[in-house]
Amino acid sequence: MAALDGLIVADFSRVLAGPLVSMNLADFGADVIKVEPPGGDETRSWSPPVDPEGRATFFLAVNRNKRSVELNLKDPEDLELARELVRRADVLVENFRPGAMDRLGLGYEHVAEENPGLIYCSISGFGSKGGAGLPGYDPLVQAMSGMMSVTGPPDGDPSKVGVALVDVIAGLNATVGILIALHERATSGQGQKVESNLMSSALSGLENQAAAWLNTGDLPVRLGNVHPSIEPFTTFDAADGPVMICVGNDHQFRSLCDVLGEPELAEDPRYVDNFDRVEHRVALEAELNELFAHRSVEEWVTELHEAGVPAGPVNTIDRGFAVAEALGLEPIAEIDGIRMPASPIHLGRTPAETRLPPPEENAHSEEIRSWLRNT
């Protein structure tokens, strides 16, 4: 039996953060019913890229293991079917603008009266208070949260992360919140509302950079690939490309210097411990770059691994998946010819399963509508 077998999830969400939540639950056995508006989730048309069947790969990424039904929530009959779904659900996930579900009679206060055990998860851009009217797009939140201010080269413009990272963090936070609420429900018998928003997720995701400002008042700045508190912890230019070096302690630094053929660097008063290395990072990185330039990435990585120094190539995505496969991580889920990143959550006894491909638009309408009408 799957870990979440028997759990019914009414998924009114679309795009990324919400669908990621429901897919996380579906991977472990929950019956997720994806409620789409006429025309479907907008990411069905977000292309290019598309797969050989013409399907937008954005949609394929976060919608496996779900059943799809289109309901026009402006139509009284379809709205009543939606309400019936919510009455039967254990979990509801939605990421409309705050207030939209209330206007449909599907807000938490209303539906909790009929289904007091419901775990009701709302995901928004800026929360349900002062930011309720703001549109929650990932790059906007990256900009407004300060994340872009610490991303990119020090002599360049602020940059967003290359994926919708804040959406992903918010989706993971929401998933954790749902699971906590389900655990509590097992004791109390009561549901509750779970909220996750992109702005709070981005700020918490700033982690050490946020803690630096909160506790010193000093604003972090863009450092490129450099770590603000550890050195050397960045990329260096080998003969054929960049190599990432993550020296986390003084012992690793001495080993690095030995491999580079310059053991005396570890005895230089400017570099003897991490604090000094951070203080003199410009000079240190200049010396290290000269040394790395004489051999290939592969040669350096091989020797550094043997010496216990964390190092690796800067891979393209295809090479990243290849490394994961070589390590036995099984990073790809595949069904009906559709390939997706596999669940990163590994349970020993009740693992994630790929049972259904991302659904075609309105694919399960007849069976879901019949089930909802059969009261």
C-alpha positions as a Python dict, from the first residue, in 0.01 Angstrom:
ca = {
    (1, 'M'): (0, 0, 0),
    (2, 'A'): (124, 348, -87),
    (3, 'A'): (199, 591, 196),
    (4, 'L'): (-90, 824, 106),
    (5, 'D'): (-326, 563, -37),
    (6, 'G'): (-691, 667, 9),
    (7, 'L'): (-615, 1038, 40),
    (8, 'I'): (-832, 1249, -193),
    (9, 'V'): (-682, 1577, -312),
    (10, 'A'): (-892, 1844, -484),
    (11, 'D'): (-633, 2035, -685),
    (12, 'F'): (-762, 2373, -805),
    (13, 'S'): (-409, 2505, -864),
    (14, 'R'): (-224, 2574, -1185),
    (15, 'V'): (118, 2674, -1321),
    (16, 'L'): (396, 2552, -1086),
    (17, 'A'): (390, 2588, -705),
    (18, 'G'): (44, 2435, -652),
    (19, 'P'): (79, 2154, -908),
    (20, 'L'): (414, 2064, -751),
    (21, 'V'): (238, 2022, -415),
    (22, 'S'): (-30, 1794, -554),
    (23, 'M'): (224, 1593, -755),
    (24, 'N'): (430, 1537, -440),
    (25, 'L'): (120, 1391, -275),
    (26, 'A'): (21, 1194, -586),
    (27, 'D'): (365, 1034, -614),
    (28, 'F'): (300, 864, -280),
    (29, 'G'): (-47, 736, -363),
    (30, 'A'): (-292, 1023, -315),
    (31, 'D'): (-581, 1039, -562),
    (32, 'V'): (-532, 1387, -707),
    (33, 'I'): (-817, 1532, -910),
    (34, 'K'): (-686, 1824, -1111),
    (35, 'V'): (-967, 2074, -1165),
    (36, 'E'): (-892, 2284, -1473),
    (37, 'P'): (-1085, 2572, -1628),
    (38, 'P'): (-1221, 2540, -1983),
    (39, 'G'): (-910, 2537, -2202),
    (40, 'G'): (-701, 2381, -1929),
    (41, 'D'): (-410, 2486, -1709),
    (42, 'E'): (-238, 2773, -1891),
    (43, 'T'): (95, 2592, -1885),
    (44, 'R'): (-45, 2346, -2139),
    (45, 'S'): (19, 2623, -2392),
    (46, 'W'): (347, 2757, -2249),
    (47, 'S'): (583, 2666, -2530),
    (48, 'P'): (837, 2613, -2668),
    (49, 'P'): (970, 2366, -2581),
    (50, 'V'): (731, 2084, -2664),
    (51, 'D'): (782, 1708, -2671),
    (52, 'P'): (751, 1500, -2993),
    (53, 'E'): (371, 1487, -2938),
    (54, 'G'): (346, 1866, -2920),
    (55, 'R'): (287, 1879, -2543),
    (56, 'A'): (438, 2166, -2347),
    (57, 'T'): (719, 2028, -2133),
    (58, 'F'): (645, 2285, -1860),
    (59, 'F'): (309, 2115, -1796),
    (60, 'L'): (461, 1768, -1807),
    (61, 'A'): (710, 1855, -1531),
    (62, 'V'): (465, 1874, -1238),
    (63, 'N'): (142, 1696, -1333),
    (64, 'R'): (203, 1321, -1334),
    (65, 'N'): (-14, 1081, -1134),
    (66, 'K'): (-324, 1303, -1158),
    (67, 'R'): (-670, 1279, -1310),
    (68, 'S'): (-806, 1582, -1497),
    (69, 'V'): (-1153, 1730, -1519),
    (70, 'E'): (-1251, 2068, -1660),
    (71, 'L'): (-1507, 2257, -1453),
    (72, 'N'): (-1639, 2600, -1540),
    (73, 'L'): (-1673, 2755, -1196),
    (74, 'K'): (-1894, 3030, -1342),
    (75, 'D'): (-2148, 2766, -1437),
    (76, 'P'): (-2383, 2675, -1147),
    (77, 'E'): (-2388, 2302, -1228),
    (78, 'D'): (-2010, 2276, -1254),
    (79, 'L'): (-1965, 2487, -943),
    (80, 'E'): (-2186, 2247, -749),
    (81, 'L'): (-1972, 1955, -872),
    (82, 'A'): (-1666, 2142, -747),
    (83, 'R'): (-1832, 2188, -408),
    (84, 'E'): (-1914, 1819, -395),
    (85, 'L'): (-1552, 1736, -469),
    (86, 'V'): (-1443, 1957, -182),
    (87, 'R'): (-1692, 1786, 52),
    (88, 'R'): (-1524, 1452, -27),
    (89, 'A'): (-1165, 1570, -24),
    (90, 'D'): (-903, 1532, 247),
    (91, 'V'): (-686, 1807, 100),
    (92, 'L'): (-759, 2109, -118),
    (93, 'V'): (-483, 2297, -298),
    (94, 'E'): (-544, 2634, -463),
    (95, 'N'): (-335, 2927, -581),
    (96, 'F'): (-590, 3178, -703),
    (97, 'R'): (-549, 3537, -594),
    (98, 'P'): (-664, 3571, -231),
    (99, 'G'): (-1040, 3615, -216),
    (100, 'A'): (-1122, 3439, -545),
    (101, 'M'): (-1225, 3111, -383),
    (102, 'D'): (-1433, 3298, -124),
    (103, 'R'): (-1634, 3466, -400),
    (104, 'L'): (-1713, 3121, -542),
    (105, 'G'): (-1831, 2989, -206),
    (106, 'L'): (-1520, 2770, -193),
    (107, 'G'): (-1323, 2966, 67),
    (108, 'Y'): (-1198, 2790, 376),
    (109, 'E'): (-1452, 2926, 623),
    (110, 'H'): (-1739, 2816, 402),
    (111, 'V'): (-1622, 2466, 308),
    (112, 'A'): (-1490, 2383, 657),
    (113, 'E'): (-1848, 2391, 784),
    (114, 'E'): (-1937, 2099, 560),
    (115, 'N'): (-1599, 1925, 574),
    (116, 'P'): (-1435, 2006, 910),
    (117, 'G'): (-1153, 1758, 851),
    (118, 'L'): (-1036, 1930, 530),
    (119, 'I'): (-675, 2043, 503),
    (120, 'Y'): (-709, 2359, 292),
    (121, 'C'): (-385, 2481, 133),
    (122, 'S'): (-364, 2827, -21),
    (123, 'I'): (-54, 2944, -207),
    (124, 'S'): (-14, 3309, -302),
    (125, 'G'): (252, 3551, -413),
    (126, 'F'): (254, 3787, -117),
    (127, 'G'): (15, 3643, 140),
    (128, 'S'): (-349, 3712, 219),
    (129, 'K'): (-305, 4045, 398),
    (130, 'G'): (-147, 4361, 255),
    (131, 'G'): (-8, 4183, -49),
    (132, 'A'): (-331, 4005, -145),
    (133, 'G'): (-374, 4209, -462),
    (134, 'L'): (-21, 4166, -593),
    (135, 'P'): (46, 3918, -877),
    (136, 'G'): (266, 3631, -764),
    (137, 'Y'): (514, 3568, -1044),
    (138, 'D'): (841, 3405, -949),
    (139, 'P'): (1079, 3658, -1113),
    (140, 'L'): (885, 3943, -952),
    (141, 'V'): (930, 3787, -610),
    (142, 'Q'): (1297, 3716, -677),
    (143, 'A'): (1336, 4087, -750),
    (144, 'M'): (1128, 4221, -462),
    (145, 'S'): (1262, 3984, -196),
    (146, 'G'): (1624, 4083, -253),
    (147, 'M'): (1723, 3747, -401),
    (148, 'M'): (1830, 3908, -728),
    (149, 'S'): (2048, 4156, -539),
    (150, 'V'): (2281, 3874, -432),
    (151, 'T'): (2266, 3678, -759),
    (152, 'G'): (2500, 3745, -1048),
    (153, 'P'): (2857, 3871, -1096),
    (154, 'P'): (2976, 4158, -876),
    (155, 'D'): (3042, 4381, -1177),
    (156, 'G'): (2718, 4293, -1359),
    (157, 'D'): (2344, 4339, -1324),
    (158, 'P'): (2132, 4161, -1064),
    (159, 'S'): (2011, 3831, -1206),
    (160, 'K'): (1728, 3590, -1141),
    (161, 'V'): (1800, 3224, -1081),
    (162, 'G'): (1778, 3014, -1398),
    (163, 'V'): (1467, 2827, -1280),
    (164, 'A'): (1152, 2934, -1092),
    (165, 'L'): (1322, 2853, -765),
    (166, 'V'): (1086, 3051, -541),
    (167, 'D'): (784, 2869, -683),
    (168, 'V'): (958, 2541, -603),
    (169, 'I'): (1046, 2648, -247),
    (170, 'A'): (690, 2770, -186),
    (171, 'G'): (554, 2441, -319),
    (172, 'L'): (782, 2239, -94),
    (173, 'N'): (687, 2454, 206),
    (174, 'A'): (320, 2399, 127),
    (175, 'T'): (374, 2023, 99),
    (176, 'V'): (540, 2015, 440),
    (177, 'G'): (256, 2222, 587),
    (178, 'I'): (-5, 1982, 449),
    (179, 'L'): (173, 1678, 589),
    (180, 'I'): (206, 1844, 931),
    (181, 'A'): (-165, 1928, 927),
    (182, 'L'): (-257, 1572, 826),
    (183, 'H'): (-48, 1436, 1112),
    (184, 'E'): (-222, 1669, 1357),
    (185, 'R'): (-563, 1574, 1216),
    (186, 'A'): (-494, 1212, 1306),
    (187, 'T'): (-504, 1321, 1671),
    (188, 'S'): (-761, 1601, 1673),
    (189, 'G'): (-988, 1493, 1388),
    (190, 'Q'): (-988, 1854, 1272),
    (191, 'G'): (-863, 2008, 952),
    (192, 'Q'): (-709, 2351, 921),
    (193, 'K'): (-590, 2609, 672),
    (194, 'V'): (-232, 2592, 546),
    (195, 'E'): (-83, 2898, 378),
    (196, 'S'): (239, 2936, 184),
    (197, 'N'): (346, 3240, -12),
    (198, 'L'): (631, 3312, -249),
    (199, 'M'): (759, 3622, -68),
    (200, 'S'): (801, 3448, 270),
    (201, 'S'): (951, 3145, 96),
    (202, 'A'): (1204, 3362, -85),
    (203, 'L'): (1305, 3543, 234),
    (204, 'S'): (1347, 3219, 427),
    (205, 'G'): (1538, 3078, 130),
    (206, 'L'): (1790, 3361, 158),
    (207, 'E'): (1914, 3174, 465),
    (208, 'N'): (2267, 3288, 562),
    (209, 'Q'): (2240, 3606, 352),
    (210, 'A'): (1926, 3708, 539),
    (211, 'A'): (2077, 3617, 875),
    (212, 'A'): (2381, 3832, 794),
    (213, 'W'): (2168, 4142, 746),
    (214, 'L'): (1928, 4068, 1032),
    (215, 'N'): (2211, 4035, 1282),
    (216, 'T'): (2471, 4285, 1158),
    (217, 'G'): (2278, 4542, 956),
    (218, 'D'): (2524, 4497, 669),
    (219, 'L'): (2367, 4432, 330),
    (220, 'P'): (2507, 4134, 138),
    (221, 'V'): (2624, 4206, -215),
    (222, 'R'): (2661, 4009, -536),
    (223, 'L'): (2969, 3790, -528),
    (224, 'G'): (2917, 3573, -834),
    (225, 'N'): (3015, 3216, -748),
    (226, 'V'): (3203, 3320, -434),
    (227, 'H'): (3072, 3229, -88),
    (228, 'P'): (3046, 3524, 152),
    (229, 'S'): (3186, 3329, 448),
    (230, 'I'): (3410, 3050, 311),
    (231, 'E'): (3723, 3057, 93),
    (232, 'P'): (3810, 2904, -148),
    (233, 'F'): (3450, 2815, -228),
    (234, 'T'): (3402, 2912, -592),
    (235, 'T'): (3489, 2829, -952),
    (236, 'F'): (3837, 2844, -1098),
    (237, 'D'): (3943, 2834, -1463),
    (238, 'A'): (4106, 2506, -1561),
    (239, 'A'): (4260, 2464, -1904),
    (240, 'D'): (3931, 2358, -2065),
    (241, 'G'): (3663, 2515, -1847),
    (242, 'P'): (3554, 2604, -1494),
    (243, 'V'): (3594, 2372, -1196),
    (244, 'M'): (3400, 2420, -873),
    (245, 'I'): (3603, 2397, -553),
    (246, 'C'): (3434, 2379, -212),
    (247, 'V'): (3700, 2387, 59),
    (248, 'G'): (3513, 2370, 387),
    (249, 'N'): (3799, 2359, 637),
    (250, 'D'): (4171, 2417, 686),
    (251, 'H'): (4262, 2051, 637),
    (252, 'Q'): (4095, 2050, 294),
    (253, 'F'): (4279, 2370, 207),
    (254, 'R'): (4614, 2209, 286),
    (255, 'S'): (4520, 1910, 72),
    (256, 'L'): (4421, 2144, -212),
    (257, 'C'): (4758, 2318, -197),
    (258, 'D'): (4936, 1982, -201),
    (259, 'V'): (4748, 1871, -513),
    (260, 'L'): (4821, 2203, -682),
    (261, 'G'): (5191, 2155, -611),
    (262, 'E'): (5216, 2460, -385),
    (263, 'P'): (5204, 2328, -25),
    (264, 'E'): (5365, 2647, 103),
    (265, 'L'): (5043, 2838, 24),
    (266, 'A'): (4883, 2671, 325),
    (267, 'E'): (5153, 2822, 547),
    (268, 'D'): (5115, 3176, 411),
    (269, 'P'): (4995, 3395, 702),
    (270, 'R'): (4730, 3543, 471),
    (271, 'Y'): (4575, 3202, 412),
    (272, 'V'): (4642, 3005, 729),
    (273, 'D'): (4275, 2983, 832),
    (274, 'N'): (3938, 3049, 676),
    (275, 'F'): (3895, 3395, 829),
    (276, 'D'): (4227, 3506, 681),
    (277, 'R'): (4148, 3346, 346),
    (278, 'V'): (3819, 3534, 323),
    (279, 'E'): (4000, 3855, 419),
    (280, 'H'): (4255, 3804, 139),
    (281, 'R'): (4036, 3622, -113),
    (282, 'V'): (4127, 3843, -412),
    (283, 'A'): (4497, 3762, -382),
    (284, 'L'): (4431, 3394, -305),
    (285, 'E'): (4194, 3342, -597),
    (286, 'A'): (4442, 3507, -834),
    (287, 'E'): (4713, 3264, -725),
    (288, 'L'): (4484, 2963, -745),
    (289, 'N'): (4358, 3056, -1092),
    (290, 'E'): (4715, 3058, -1222),
    (291, 'L'): (4771, 2709, -1086),
    (292, 'F'): (4442, 2564, -1215),
    (293, 'A'): (4505, 2694, -1566),
    (294, 'H'): (4765, 2429, -1649),
    (295, 'R'): (4547, 2114, -1646),
    (296, 'S'): (4200, 2000, -1750),
    (297, 'V'): (3889, 1992, -1535),
    (298, 'E'): (3882, 1611, -1542),
    (299, 'E'): (4243, 1585, -1428),
    (300, 'W'): (4194, 1825, -1140),
    (301, 'V'): (3867, 1669, -1026),
    (302, 'T'): (4018, 1318, -1027),
    (303, 'E'): (4319, 1418, -816),
    (304, 'L'): (4120, 1639, -582),
    (305, 'H'): (3866, 1364, -516),
    (306, 'E'): (4149, 1126, -430),
    (307, 'A'): (4283, 1385, -186),
    (308, 'G'): (3943, 1439, -23),
    (309, 'V'): (3891, 1789, -161),
    (310, 'P'): (3532, 1861, -278),
    (311, 'A'): (3551, 1948, -648),
    (312, 'G'): (3345, 1904, -960),
    (313, 'P'): (3286, 2022, -1314),
    (314, 'V'): (3027, 2287, -1401),
    (315, 'N'): (2795, 2059, -1595),
    (316, 'T'): (2518, 2123, -1842),
    (317, 'I'): (2183, 1973, -1743),
    (318, 'D'): (2234, 1660, -1954),
    (319, 'R'): (2561, 1592, -1777),
    (320, 'G'): (2397, 1658, -1441),
    (321, 'F'): (2143, 1382, -1507),
    (322, 'A'): (2422, 1156, -1633),
    (323, 'V'): (2615, 1201, -1309),
    (324, 'A'): (2306, 1124, -1103),
    (325, 'E'): (2241, 809, -1307),
    (326, 'A'): (2601, 696, -1267),
    (327, 'L'): (2564, 738, -891),
    (328, 'G'): (2253, 518, -888),
    (329, 'L'): (2016, 800, -792),
    (330, 'E'): (1755, 709, -1057),
    (331, 'P'): (1678, 1076, -1136),
    (332, 'I'): (1428, 1018, -1421),
    (333, 'A'): (1067, 900, -1399),
    (334, 'E'): (922, 771, -1726),
    (335, 'I'): (577, 657, -1830),
    (336, 'D'): (417, 629, -2174),
    (337, 'G'): (726, 779, -2332),
    (338, 'I'): (714, 1092, -2113),
    (339, 'R'): (1027, 1158, -1910),
    (340, 'M'): (1026, 1380, -1599),
    (341, 'P'): (1254, 1448, -1303),
    (342, 'A'): (1181, 1176, -1050),
    (343, 'S'): (1068, 1244, -697),
    (344, 'P'): (1371, 1335, -485),
    (345, 'I'): (1199, 1186, -177),
    (346, 'H'): (1306, 827, -111),
    (347, 'L'): (1115, 610, 134),
    (348, 'G'): (1243, 260, 202),
    (349, 'R'): (911, 81, 246),
    (350, 'T'): (654, 295, 61),
    (351, 'P'): (845, 464, -223),
    (352, 'A'): (715, 710, -478),
    (353, 'E'): (556, 553, -786),
    (354, 'T'): (477, 682, -1133),
    (355, 'R'): (132, 538, -1203),
    (356, 'L'): (-19, 786, -1447),
    (357, 'P'): (126, 1016, -1712),
    (358, 'P'): (45, 1388, -1697),
    (359, 'P'): (-321, 1387, -1804),
    (360, 'E'): (-446, 1506, -2137),
    (361, 'E'): (-686, 1798, -2106),
    (362, 'N'): (-1016, 1690, -1946),
    (363, 'A'): (-906, 1326, -1982),
    (364, 'H'): (-1106, 1189, -1689),
    (365, 'S'): (-1413, 1410, -1713),
    (366, 'E'): (-1672, 1137, -1756),
    (367, 'E'): (-1558, 918, -1468),
    (368, 'I'): (-1506, 1210, -1226),
    (369, 'R'): (-1835, 1379, -1307),
    (370, 'S'): (-2019, 1047, -1269),
    (371, 'W'): (-1854, 985, -931),
    (372, 'L'): (-1942, 1333, -805),
    (373, 'R'): (-2304, 1307, -917),
    (374, 'N'): (-2344, 968, -747),
    (375, 'T'): (-2420, 1093, -397),
}
